[in-house]
């Protein structure tokens, strides 16, 4: 096998590993109801599902957190003020997660889901 072929195989394997690592990052860490909203934190309570990791999270919202609302199946921009107790949301965490109960994490993205 030529050096070129070995390198192509290596890159294909590396791409597969990167894809395998990146795919879980696309799933929500939690999906559930907002049960509390404070100055910069929301408490989300749900259940662990096939595509989520935790059932309860104290979720910090920063100026780097992207917040969206699903409207007709499309993500539209939203703001912290749009988060209300009783809404169903999905959150994806960034950075370290404190393994307490509930977990404490910073949200990279929060999506307010449409009523089902």
Secondary structure, DSSP 8 states (H G I E B T S, - for coil): --HHHHHHHHHHHHHHHHHHHHHHHHS-SEEEEEEEE-SSEEEEEE---TT-S-SEEEEE--TT-EEEEEETTEEEE--GGG--TT-EEEEEEEEEEE-SSSEEEEEEEEEE----
